[in-house]
Amino acid sequence: MTITTPKATDSAPLVPAAPPTAEPTPEATVTFTVDGIETTVPKGTLVIRAAEQLGIQIPRFCDHPLLAPVGACRQCLVEVWAPGRDGNVAKMPKPQASCTLEATPGMQVRTQHTSPEADKAQHGIIEFLLINHPLDCPVCDKGGECPLQNQAMSNGRDTSRFVDIKRTFPKPLAVSTQILLDRERCVLCQRCTRFSEEIAGDVWIDLQKRGANQQIGTFDTQVLGFAGDTPVGASTLDTSGRPFSSYFSGNTVQICPVGALTSAAYRFRSRPFDLVSVPSIAEHDSNGSAIRVDHRRGVVLRRLAGDDPAVNQEWVTDKDRFAFQWQSAPDRITTPHVRRRLPDGTRGELEPCSWTEALETAAAGLRAALDGAGVGVLPGGRLTLEDAYAYAKFARVALRTNDIDHRARPHSAEEEAFLGHHVAGRTLQVTFGDLVAAPAVLCVAYEPEEEGGVLFLRLRGSVVAGRTRVFSVAALASRGLERLDATLLAAAPGTEPEVLDAITPGAQDVLGATAEALGVEGAVILVGERAASVPGTLSAVLRLAERTGARLAWVPRRAGERGAVEAGTLPTLLPGGRPVADASARVDLAAAWGVDELPATPGRSADEIVAAAAAGRLGALVVGGVDPADHADPVVARAALDTVPFLVSLEVRRSEVTDRADVVLPVAPPVEKPGTYVTWEGRPRPFPQVLTTTLMADFRVLDRLADALGADLGLPALAAVHAELDQLGGWDGARVGAPATDPAEPPTVPVHHAVLATWHQLLDGGRLQDGEPYLAGTAKRPVVRVSAVTAREVGVTDGDELAVSTDRGTITAPVQVTDMADHVVWLATNTRGAAVRDVLGAVGGSVVRLEAVGAAGAPPVTAHAVTGLTGDAAEAVAGVRVDEEERA
């Protein structure tokens, strides 16, 4: 299938053509008039929506097209005449709120444009709203883009009749470290509380009290009904110790029609009319959320959600909204550096140099490595499609190797085969539209809220609407799964393949129900990148999809992962899904690239490249934006960087890689270059350059480095990359065979040990969240989750400190007893300062030690087998073995 790559300057998102819709039947439509204009709309259409379609503007504050109508602000009052029971048209006694009023046959609506009564009513509402509203527009962050300002001028009174003292509150009220609330500015439209309840499902803000004291606020025991410090539905504390748990709170700042909710990072930073706005795409995950970047004098001051119904609607995560300071951090690299040799032959310090010297030094080192042990390429998973394609071509043409792999995370040969067989070249097989229309969605090794962000919101909207049932194969039901009303198929880490194979029609309990749900047309299976760390999982997923007929989609975390697969940055895959082992695919690509031949031997995976470098079997490494801590074993990754004779780093900021590099080539971050991200759907998401810079994108740096090596990469500009991608298209020949990996034998779990379950949280210790302390304060507090049985065995209760350790290190955190599989312990993968891979050297499925902090010993317990299933189905599936003799 062709990889479509539109120009990065195209601002319109790429959306598949919508299927033709049937004309509504006469019984399903309503004909009525608005300001004397007759219109026909589908039955159930709100009057305010029908007026919008006619181009008639009705002022409003509480109305939002993605929120349920509530009629809270009353600003959209209109005069309404409607047929009575006798068929005669009569005027309703009072003006009606057009945002809650459905159109009916024969109705006559008169807005403020044609009705003095509606105009007077709207003037009165504005006057009421301004009674207690402060006159601080010159210092309010909303000033200049405030609907209240605009409508006070267009639909309000010329002068105020209010002479008494306005109501005031202490300000600002910190809803979280990121969101601040000025309560006296609030017009009680309830957009924020409705978003919290309807869209995000988070309990963190609500309407409190009554009468003159009515206000929007944080938790109040008299209103929200919770005990102690933790409200019902918000069982997770943030890093400040407050019961705040929302990854989507920034959306309330954007939809607030006044300056009541503000961002701590943007507060008092600029006026809207001083900003330059550019549409862009978020770089943090594989959803490709549309955003708007606002900058002033070369500095990005804020990011807002873009309006894209096909992808993120009008919502983004707080990570997409606030985590952009990393692109302008103090440790930015803006000049090439080389590490010169000292007279005694030892390596000196990195020193700034010219581009010419840096490229010549890099070329000399790589040339020497090519004549020796060879070069490995590690581009990382955060690249644009264009940059990933340049790395893929650079490795094959300039370095003559297939030793390239972007997967800077736990991965496997099974995953590589799965990507070549099912993912590469198969774009838009499952889309957001398919997902929200699916009758059933099964998540495998995938947490929608933590690893999906906006995908979670889209999925929850479908669940709330009653269209979709969600199932999940996991060790525990996370808070995100609870808000999806998901059905948990409990699986201890490592038993996922067995659970998946047990999902068959006719099976007992939840397994049979899941198989029946997946058998309905339109059902979808979402499998995450964590499946690669459990042997046999991806093979079992493919069998399940074939058995049930459900469509299957792979959802990685990082923004560049799917584009990298399409671009060919895998050791066995060329661009467009062409297998390296297929001679015709190599010949086809060699002809397009203008070279005689391409390397035929499949390359080494990222883990194998790192291991070879650490063992001294590689002469050089070319590394993109890779953090060693992300690898399955960070110790080996750092050893590879220390051991390899020559290291070239293409980076935005100083890192562990640049500190060890022989040549550092600075590259532009996303805000300073145009490019294209490819979503998990396979949808290209082009974005333009926002800020002017002298730095180059990775593909331009690689083009010049190839030239220094004597190779012609032919990628001097973005248009050249797009031209090549369009010419290549997708591969229509034989594909990589489906993986058929057997599950691994479950480990033995001694007493006071457990199997580790882990996944990334949306807000964690990732480098792309650096420089944003307000956002970091809203991250979830680190906890260790164990079942009640495991807690009793170790001798801990809720709130006690529990040490999770291996021979390499220990992580200590408070215990949270959770309804989950026994003899399993859960830790977040990359909590700031306590990264599981870095500290413990462990991945999901590893056996770790548990010890109560300060405990003299654990009480004796009865041995229990850890199984992948619960209930009657548990007997059908083997789980993790428990050392019965030691426990006894």
N, C-alpha and C positions, 0 to 999 in steps of 0.2 A: 504494500500500500504506500502511496506517495506520502512523503513527509512534507506537509504544506508549511512553507516558511514565508509569511508575508513580511513586508518591510516593517522595520521596527518603528517607523514613524506613523504607521497606521494606528490611530487611537481606538478604532472600533474593535471590540473583542471578536475573536473568531468563534462563531456559533454555528453548529450544524443547521442546515435548512430545516425549518419546522415542518412537520407533516401537515398536509391540508386538513383543515377542520371543516366538519359538516356545518351547513347553515342551520341555525336553531329553528326548531319548528314553531309555528305561530303560537302554540300553546305554551312554549317556553319563553316567549318574549312579552314585553310590556311596552305599550305606546302611551306617552304622556308628553307634556310640554314644560319647558323651562324658559321663562321670560318670553313666552309666546313662540318659541321654537319647538316644533314637534320632533320627537326623537323616539326611536325604538331600541330598547335595550333588553338584555337577558333578564328573565325573572329573578328577583332577588338583588338586583343592582341598587346600590345606595344612591340617593339623589345627588350627593356631593360628587360621586364618581361620574354620573351621567352628565352633570354640569361641566366637569373637567373635559369630557370627550367633546363637548360642544365649544370648548374654549371660554367658558364662563367661570370666572374666578370667584370662589366663595372663601372668605377668610376663615382660618381655623388654627387651633393650637393642639388639641388632643388627638386629632385625626392623623392616622398614619396608615398607609395602604397595607402594611404587613402586620398590623396589630388589630385585634378585635375592636369593633366600635364600642365606645363607652359613653359619649356625650357628656364629658366631664366639664369642658370649658364653656360650652354654650355659645361660642363665638360664631358658629356657622348657622345661626338662626335664619330661617326663611319663612315667607308667607306661603301657606299651602291651602289650596282648594281641592276638594276631592268629592267624587260621587258618593252620596249616601245610600241607604237601603232603598230609598224611593227612586234612585237613579239620578236625582238632581244634584248638581255640583254645588257644594256649600263650603264656606270658609271655615277652617279649623279655628277654634276659639283663641288659640295663642300661637305665636311663631314656633316652629318646630326645628329641632336640630337636624340638619340635612345629613350629618355624618352617621346617624343611626336610623334614618327614615328610608325604607325601601320604596322604590317607585311602584305605583299601582296603575292599572288601566284608567285612563281619563283624568289622572291627577294633573293639576295645574300648579306649578311652582313659580313663585316670584321672588327673586333674590333681591339684594340691596340695590341692584341696578335699576329695577322697575318697581319696587315696593317701598314707599316711605316707612311703612310699619317695620319691615325687616331692617331697613337702614337705621331706624331709631333704636331697635332692639340691639343691633350690633354696637352702636355707639354706647349704649348703656352697659353692655358687657365689658367693653374696653374700659369704661370709667370705673366699674367695680374692680377690675383687675389692677388698675393703677392706684387704687386707694392706698394700699400698703406697699406698693412696689417702689423701691428706692430710685431716686433720680441720679443714678451713678453711671449712666451710659458712657461718659468719657473714660472711665476706668474699667468698665465691664468687658470681659473677654469676648462677649457676644456682640458688642457694639459694632455696627457696620454690616452684620449679617443676621440681625435679630428680627424675627417675625413680629415680635411685640412692638419694636420701634416702627417697622413698616406699617403695621395695621393701626397703630395709634395715630399715624398721620393720615392713612387712607380711610379708616373706618372709626375713628375716635372723635372726641370733642376737641374744640380749639383750646379751651381753657379748663382748668381743674376747679371743681367746686369744693374739694376736700381741704379743710383748714385745720383738722386735728392732727395729733401726733401719730406718725406711722408706726406700725408694729415692727419691732426689731428682734433679732436673735443674735446670739454670739456667732461670729463667723471667722473663718470658715469651719464647718464641721467636717472632719476627716472621715469619710465613709471608708476609705482605705488609705494606704500610703500614696496611691495614685489618683484617687477620685476625691475631690473636695466639693462640699455642698454649701452654698449660700442660701439659706432657707427663706430669707425675706424676699428674694427675687422670684421664688417659685410661684407659678400660677396654677398649681394643682391639676395640671393636665393629665398626670399619671402615666405619661409615656414611659418613664423610667421603671415604674413598678410593673407595668404591663409587660415591658420587655423582659424584666427579670422573671416573671412568672410564666409568660406564654412562650417566649423564644428560648431563653437560656435555661429556664427551670431552676434558677438559683434563688435562694432566699437570703437576700442581703440588703434590701431596702424596701420600705413600705410606707403607706399612708397611715398616719397616726393621729389620734385625738379627733376632736370635733369642734365645730363652730369657729370662733376667732383663733383658736389655738391649733386648728388643723394644719398639719405640716407633713412634708416628706422627711423621713429620717431613717436612721439606722435602727438596730434592734431595740425594741422596747418591750419589756416583759409584760406590760399591760395590753399590748397589741398583738405581738406575734406568738405568744404562748409557748415559751421555751423555758427550760429549767437550767439554772446555773449560768455558765458563760457560753454555752453552745446552743444555738437555736435549732429547732427541729428542721431537718433537711440540710443543715450546714455542719456536718460532722467533722470538717477539716479546718484546722486553724492555719492562718498564714504565718509567715516568719515573724511577724510582730506579736504573735500570740492572740490575735483577734479572730473571732469566728467569721472571717471573710473568705469566701471560696468561689470566685467567679473569674473565668478567663475571658469574659466578654463584657465587662463592666464599662469599657471605654465607649461602647456603642450608645450608652445612655447620654454621654456628654454630647455626642453628635446629634442625637434626635431631640435633645432638650430644646424647646423653642425659645428659651430665654437663657440667661447666664447663671442659672442656679447650680448646674453641675459643671465643674471645670476640671481640667487636667492639671495636676501639680507641676508637670514638666513644662506645660505651655503657658500657664497662668502668668499674665502680665508681660508676656514676651513680645507681642506684636499686635498690630491692628489688622483685621482681615484685608482691608484695602491696600495694605503695604505688601501683601504676599503675592507671589507668582505661583500659580497652580498648574501642575502638570499631571496628567493621568499616568499611572504606572501599575506594576504588578508586584505583589508582596513576595519577598525572597525567602520566607521562613519555612514554608511547607509546600507540599505537592498539589495544593488546591488551586494555586494560581489566582488568588483573590485580587479583584480589582481594587486599587487604592488611588487616592489623590495625594500627591506630594506638594506641600506648600513650603516655599523657601523664600528667604529675604537676604539680599546681599551675599549670595553664595552659601548660605547656611540653611539647612533644612530645619524648620521649626516645628512642624507637625505633619502627621499623616492622617487622612480620613478615609473612611470606607467609600469605595466607588459604587455606582449603581450598575449591577450586572445581573439581571434576573437568571441567566443561564448558569452562573457559577455561585457567587456569594451573596446574591440579592443586594442588600444594603448593609451587610454585617461583615465585620472582620474580628479576629481575635485581638486581645490586648497585646499579644506579642507582635502581630503584624502592624498594629497601630502605633505602639510606643517604642519598640526595640529597633531603632534606626541610628542611635548614637555611635554604634560600632564603626560606621562608615566614615566618621570624622573624629575618631578617637585620637588622643595625644600620641599614641604609638604608631600612627600611620607611617608607612614607608613611602616616600615620594622620590627617592633617588636610588639608583642601582648601587649595590655594594659588592665588593669582592674581598676575599680573604687571602692576603698575600702570604707567601712562605717566608719565614725568617731565615737568616743566614745559616742557622744550624739545621734547617730542614723542617722544623716544626711549624705548625699552623699559627698564623698571627691573628690579630683582631680583624673584624669586618671594617672596611673603610669605604667611604663614598667614592664613586668613580663615575666616569661618563658611560653613556649607553654603549658606545663603541667598544670601550675596554671591557665592559661587563659581558657583552655578547661574544667578543673574541675569546675571552677567558673561558666562558661557558662552553663554547664550541670546541676549544682545545681540550678541555677536560672530558667532554663527551666523546670526542673523536678517539682519544686514548682509550676510553672505556669500551668503545665499539670494537677496537682492535684486540681487546682483552676479554674480560668476563661478560661484557654486555651491559645494557642499561635497562632499568625498570622505570615505569611511568605510573605515578599515583596521582591522578587529577582531583580526586575528591568528589563528593556528591552535591556540591552547591553551585555548579557551573551552569551557565546558560547553554542552550542548544548549540549555538555557534562556537562557543569556547570548547565544549566537549568534542564537537566534530573536529576542531583544530588539533586537540590532543590525540584523537584517534588517528588522524592522518599523519601527524608529526611522528607518532610512534612507528607507523608502518613505512612511511616514505623516508623520513630523515634518520631514524634510528634502526630501521630494518628489524623490528621486533614486534611480537604480539604480547609482550610482557607489559600489559596495561590493564588496570582495574580501578574503577572509581569507587568501589565499595569500601570506604573507610569505616567499617563496622563489622560485626560478626556476619559471616556469609559462608557459603558452601558451594561445592560443585553441583549439588542438586538444585540449588537456587539458580545457578548459571544456566543449567539445562532448562529449567522452568521458564526463565526469562527469554531464552532463545526460542523455545517451543510455543509459548502462549502469549508473551508480551510484545516482543520486538516486532515492529511493523504492523501491529494490530491496533490502530488508533480508533478511539471513539466506539469501542465495542460495548462499553458500559459507561454511561454518563451520569451527571448529577440528575438529569431528568429521569433516567431509568431508575436511579436509586430512590427518588422520592415517590415514584409510581410503583415500586416493587411491593408485592404483597408480603414478602418475607425477606429478611436480610440476615445472613449468618456471618458473624465476625470471627475470624480465626487468627490468633496471634496478633490481634489488632484492637486497640482501645480507641474508639472514635473520638472521645473528648480530648484525651491526652496526646494522641498521635495524629488526630485528624483536624481538630479545630473547627473550621467552618463546616466541614462535612458532618460533624456532630449536630450542628444547628439545623442543617438541611434534613438530616435523618430524624431529628426530634420533631421537627415541624410535621413530617409525614406521620410519625407515631401519634402525635397529639390529634391530628386530623382523622385518625382511625384507619389510615390506609395500610400501614406497615406494622408487622411484628418483627421484633429484633431478637435474635438468638446469638449467644456468644460462647465459644469454647475458651475457657480461661480458668485460672486457679481460684479466682474470687470474683464477686460482682462488685465492681468499682462504683463509686458514686455516679459517674457518668452513665454506666449501664443501668443503674437504678432509675435515673431520670429518663432513660429510654424505655422504661418498663420492660427491660430485656429478660429473656429466659436464659438462665445460666446452665451450660452443660459443663459441670465441674470436671476439670482435668488437671491433675498434678503435672508440673513441668516434665516434659519428656513423654507423657502419655497421650498427647494430642493426636498422633496418627491412629492409635487404637480407638479413641473416641470417634474420630471422623469415620473410620471404617465401620463403626457400629451404628452409624446413622443410616438405617435402612428401613424401607417400608415394612410394616408389620412388627418392628421392634417395640419393646415395651417402654412405658413411661415417656419421658421427654424425647428420647431418641426417635421413636416412631413419629411423634408429633412434629419434630423438626424435619424429618424426611418428607412427611406429608406436606408441610408448608413449603419446602423447597421444590416440591414437585409441581407447584402451581406456576403457570406461565408468568414470566416476568420476575421470578425470584432471583436474588443476587447473593453471591458469596464474596465477601471482602477478606482478602488475606494480606496481612502486614509483613513487613520486612523481617520481623522477629521469627517468622516461620523457618527462616534459613538456618537458625541455630538448633533446630530440633530435627534430626534425621528422619526422613519419611513423611514429614508433614505436608510438604508441597505435593509429593506424589499422591498422598491420600486425598488432598484437596482436589486434584485433577480427577481422581476416581469418583469422588463424591459429586462433582459437577457433571460428569458423564452419566452417573447413575440417576441423578435427579432431574437433569435438564436445566439446572440453574446456571445463570451466567456468572462468570468468574472475573474478578478484577483484583489486580495487585496494587496496593496503596502504600508506597514508601513514605517516609517522613520528609526527607529533604526535597527542596524545590528542583534540584538538578538531576535527581535519580532517573526519572523516566526519560528525560531528554538524553541523558548519557547512554541509556540502553539503546535508544534510537540512533544515536550518533556513532555507536560502535566502540565504546570505551570498556569493553570486556575482552578477556583473553581469547575467547572462542567465537566472538561475534564481530562482524564488520558493520559499517553503517547500513541502516535499513533492514536489519535482521539477517544479513548474509552470513552463513556459517563460514568460519575460517577454514574448516576442513573440506569445504566444497570447492573443487578446482575451478568450476565454471563461475562461481561467485568471485573468486580471486581474480580470474581473468577479466571478468566484467568490470570489476572495480579498478584493476590496474590500467585498463584502457581508458577509463574515465579520468584517472589521476595522471595519466601520461607517463607511467613508469613501465619498465619491462616486466617486472613480476613483484608479487608481494610475498612476505614470509608465510610459509605454509604450515609451519609447526605451531599448534595451539600454544598460547602463552601461559604464564603462571598467574594464579590469582593474587590478590593483594596480600593475603596471608603468606603465600608462597614467595612472593617478591620480598616481603619484609624478612621472612626467615632466611632467604638466600643472602640478602644483604647483611643480616646479622652474622651469618656464618662466613662472610667474606667471599661469597660466590658471585657477587655482582660488582661491576666496576664503577657504576654511578647510578644515581636516582634523580629523576625529575619529578618534583612534588608540587602539586597545586595547593589549594586551600585545605590542607589536611591537618587535623589535630591528632597527635599520637594517642591521646587519651581515649579517642573514639574507637580505636582498634580493639579487637577481641582481647589482645594481650598488650597493653601499653608498654610494658617492660621490654618486650621483644621489639616493638616499634621504635622505641628510643635507642635500643641497642643497634638496630639497623642504621639509624641516622648517625650514630656515633662511629660505627664501624665502616660504613661504605666509603671508599676512597674519595669519591667526588659527589657533591650534592648541590643540585640547582633547585632553588625555591622561587616559585612565582606566588607572591603574596600581597595582600592589602595592608596587613598590620604585622608588627613584630610578633613572633610566635616561637614555640620550641623548635620548629623546623628552621626558621631563619637564623636562630641563635647557633645552629650547628652547620649552616650552609656554607659552601665555598663561594657561591654566587647567588645574590638575591636580586630578583628582577621585580620591581614594583608593578602592580596591575591595578586597574580601576575597579572600584566597587560598583554594584549595580546602579547606584544613583548617578554615577558619572559615565555611564556608557549605555548605548542602546543594545537590545538583545531580545531573546525569546526564551521563556520558560515553557516547558511542556508539562501539563498537569498529569495526575494519575490516570485521567481519562485518555490521555494521548492528545489533548487539545492544545495547540500552540497558543501561547499568550505573549504576543509581542509588546514591548514597552520602549518608549523613547528615552533619550538621554535627558536628565533633569538639570544637572549642573555642568558648567564648563570646566574642563580639566586639561592638563597636558599629559596625563597618564593614558596608557593604552589598555584596551581589553586584552585578555589572555591570547586570543587568536592572532592579534596583531603582533604581540611579543613573540609568539611561537613562529610566526611567519618570518620575522627577522632573524630569529635564532636558527631556523632551518636554512635561511640564506647564508648565514655565517658557517654552517656546516657543509655548504655546497649543494644543498637540495632546494628544489623549487616547490614550496608549499602552495603558492598561488592563492593566498588568502589575505591580501593587503587591506581589504575593506569588507564591511558587512555585506554589501551587495554581491561580492564574489562568493562569500560563504553560502548565501541564499541561492545563488545561481547553481552552485555545485549540488546542493541538497535537492533542489528541484529537478536537476538533471538526473541524479541518481535514483530518486524515488525509493520505493520499497522493493523488497526481494519477492519475486513470484515463483522461485524455485523451491526445491525441497528444504524443509525447515529442520531445525534441530529436533531430535526425537524426544518424546516425553520422558521425564525422569521416572525411574522405578526404583527408588531407594527404600530399603527395608528399615524399619524402626530400630533404634539402638536398644540394647539391653538396658533395662532400668537399673540405676545404681542402688547399692545397698546403703541404707541410712542407719548408722549406729545411734545409740542412745545419746541424747542431747545434741543431735544433729538434725538438719532439715534440708530439704531440696529448695534451692533458691528460685523464686519467681521474681521477675523484674521487668520493668519497661520504663521508657522515658516519660517524664511529665512535661506538659507543655512549657511551663516555666521552670527552668532548672539552671545548671551551671554552664550552659552553652556559651561559646565566645560571642555569638551574634546578639546576646543580651547584655553584653558589657556596656557600661556607661549610662545605665538607666536604673539608678537606685530606687526610684519610686515604684517602678514596675517590679523590681526584685523583691520589694516588701510584700507584694501580693502573692508570691509563690507559696505553695503549700508547705507547711512545716514538715520536716523529715520525721517519719514514723517507721516502726517495724511492725508489720502485720502478721499475726499468727492466729491459729484457731484456738478455741478454748481448751481443747485437749492438749495441744502443743504448749500452751501457756502454763497449764497445770504441771506438765512434765518438766518444764524448765524452772517452774516456781516463780512465775511473774503474774501480775495482774495489770489491768489498764493503767497506764501512766508510769509504770515502772521502767527503769532503764534496762535495755537488753543489748548485749554485745553480740554482734554477728561477725564471725572471724574465719579466716583461713590461715594457712601457714605464712601468707604474705602480709596480712594486715587485719585491722578490726574497725568496724563501724558500730558506734553506739548511738542509740536513739530511743525515744519513748515507745512503749508497747501500745498497740491498739488491737485489742482482741476483736477478731473479725470472723464472720461466718464464711469459712473457706476450708479447703482440703486440709486434713491433719498432716503433721510432719512436713509442712511446707511453710516457708517464710518469705514474705514479700518486702522488697526494698526498692525505692526509686533508683533508676539506673544512674542518674547523673546529678544528684543533689549537690548544690554548691559546697565544696569542701569535703564531700563524702561520696565520691564517684565509685560505684561498685567495681567496675573493671579496673580502675586505677588502684584503688585501695585493697580490694580483695583478690584481684586477678581472676574474677569469676564472671560467668555469664549465666543466663537462664538455664536451669537444669543442673547446675553445679551443687555439690553437697557442701554445706557450711556448718560450722559449729555455732551453738547457741549457749549463752551463759548469762544468767541474771547478774547484773552489776552489784557487787557487794554481797551476793548470796554465798552461804557456806556450802551449799550443795542442793541438788534437786531431789524432791521426794520421789519414791519409787512409783512407777506407773505400769499399767498393763500395756503390753505391746499391741499395736494396731497396724494393719497394713494400709499403706497409702495407695488409694486407687484413683483411677482417672474418672470414675463415674460414681454417682451416688444412687441410693434407692435400689430397686430390683435390678437395674442394669449394671450395677457394680460387679455382679458375679460374672458378667460376660466379658469383662475387660481386665487384663492384668495391669497393675500399677507399679509404683516404685516399691522395691523390696525393702522391708524393714528388718533389721537384724533382731530376730525374735529372741535368740538366746541371750544376747547382751542386754536387751531390754528386760527380760525376765530376771 
